[in-house]
Amino acid sequence: TPLQRDAGVRVCAADDQPHASTLERLSYDKILLTILDSNPYLSDGSRQAISTAADLARIHKSKVTVLVVDHPGTEGDPAVKLGVINKSLHEAGCEDAEILEKSMESGSVLVGDVADEISADLLVISSEAVHTKQVDANLLAEFVPCPVLLLP
């Protein structure tokens, strides 16, 4: 049974079933997976983001849009990176994915614009993009119109 706390916060017992409205709020129809990785074979953080997005897509029967942001002057064949992304998504069981390639502008604004364009319900991104200053977490919070899942 629910417990009442002095602060007015309702605490539910572990066996309480979630309400349908809670499940609807946690439904993600369109997931935006953003890859800002100069490594054509992808870093561990990017691979984790792909795996997490694929898992969420399977659970929620979501469509995944992969935003691959290319950096000016990046060496290597971009087709290799796209192949690795496609293979990783497929291996993780994600069948409904679309890949968008964009050139680096302002990373945070670009991510926000694409999230807006596709009406994303969730953004999945590796924290490496923040650590390497390709995106600014504060600007993501300002420009991205949906929840942001920032993975280590």
C-alpha positions in Angstrom: 0.0 0.0 0.0 1.2 3.6 -0.6 2.9 5.3 2.3 2.4 9.0 3.0 5.4 11.1 3.9 5.3 14.5 5.7 6.5 16.4 2.6 3.5 15.3 0.6 5.5 12.9 -1.6 3.7 9.6 -2.3 5.9 6.6 -1.9 4.6 3.3 -3.5 5.3 -0.1 -2.3 7.4 -2.3 -4.7 4.5 -4.5 -5.6 2.3 -1.6 -6.8 1.6 -1.8 -10.5 2.4 1.3 -12.6 -0.6 3.2 -14.0 -1.2 3.3 -17.7 -0.5 7.0 -17.8 3.0 6.3 -16.3 3.7 3.8 -19.1 2.5 6.2 -21.7 4.8 8.9 -20.4 7.7 6.5 -20.7 6.9 5.5 -24.2 9.4 6.4 -26.8 8.2 6.1 -30.4 11.1 8.0 -32.0 14.6 7.7 -30.6 17.4 9.9 -31.8 20.8 8.3 -31.5 23.6 10.8 -32.0 27.0 9.6 -33.0 29.8 12.2 -32.8 32.7 9.9 -33.1 35.8 10.5 -35.3 36.8 6.8 -34.9 35.4 4.9 -38.0 35.2 1.8 -35.9 33.5 3.6 -33.0 34.5 4.2 -29.4 33.2 2.1 -26.5 30.9 5.0 -25.6 29.4 5.1 -29.1 28.9 1.3 -29.1 27.2 1.5 -25.7 24.9 4.3 -27.0 24.0 2.1 -30.0 23.3 -0.9 -27.9 21.2 1.1 -25.4 19.2 2.8 -28.2 18.6 -0.6 -29.8 17.4 -2.1 -26.5 15.0 0.7 -25.9 13.7 0.5 -29.5 13.0 -3.2 -29.0 11.2 -2.6 -25.7 9.1 0.3 -26.9 8.8 -0.8 -30.6 10.4 2.5 -31.5 11.9 3.9 -34.7 15.6 4.8 -34.3 17.1 7.7 -36.3 20.9 7.8 -36.1 22.4 11.2 -36.5 26.0 10.7 -37.6 27.9 14.0 -37.4 31.0 14.2 -39.6 33.9 16.4 -38.6 35.7 18.5 -41.2 39.1 17.0 -42.0 38.3 13.6 -40.5 40.4 10.9 -42.0 39.1 7.6 -43.2 36.2 6.3 -45.2 32.8 7.4 -43.8 31.3 4.3 -45.3 33.3 2.2 -42.8 31.6 4.1 -39.9 28.1 3.7 -41.5 28.8 0.0 -42.0 29.8 -0.5 -38.3 26.8 1.4 -37.1 24.4 -0.7 -39.3 26.0 -3.9 -38.2 25.9 -2.9 -34.6 22.2 -2.0 -34.7 21.4 -5.2 -36.6 23.3 -7.4 -34.1 21.5 -5.6 -31.2 18.1 -6.5 -32.8 17.2 -3.1 -34.1 15.5 -3.4 -37.5 13.7 0.0 -37.8 16.6 2.5 -38.1 17.3 5.4 -40.5 20.7 7.1 -40.7 21.2 10.8 -41.3 24.6 12.2 -42.0 25.3 15.8 -41.3 28.4 18.0 -41.3 29.6 19.5 -38.0 28.1 22.9 -37.4 27.3 23.8 -33.8 26.9 20.3 -32.4 24.4 21.1 -29.8 22.2 23.2 -32.0 22.4 20.6 -34.8 21.3 17.9 -32.5 18.4 20.0 -31.2 17.3 20.9 -34.7 17.3 17.2 -35.8 15.5 16.2 -32.6 12.9 18.9 -33.4 12.6 17.9 -37.1 11.9 14.2 -36.4 9.8 14.9 -33.2 12.1 12.8 -31.1 10.8 11.4 -27.9 14.3 10.6 -26.5 17.9 11.5 -27.4 20.6 8.9 -26.7 24.2 10.2 -26.8 27.5 9.2 -25.4 29.0 11.5 -22.7 32.3 11.3 -24.7 30.7 14.0 -27.0 30.5 16.3 -24.0 33.9 15.4 -22.7 35.5 16.1 -26.1 33.5 19.4 -26.3 31.7 18.4 -29.5 28.5 19.3 -27.8 27.7 21.3 -24.7 25.5 19.7 -22.1 24.0 23.1 -21.2 23.1 23.8 -24.8 21.7 20.3 -25.3 19.4 21.0 -22.3 18.3 24.3 -24.0 17.9 23.1 -27.6 16.8 19.5 -27.4 13.0 19.3 -27.0 12.9 15.8 -25.4 14.6 13.9 -22.6 18.3 13.3 -23.0 19.9 10.0 -22.0 23.6 10.8 -21.6 25.6 7.5 -21.4 29.1 7.1 -20.0 
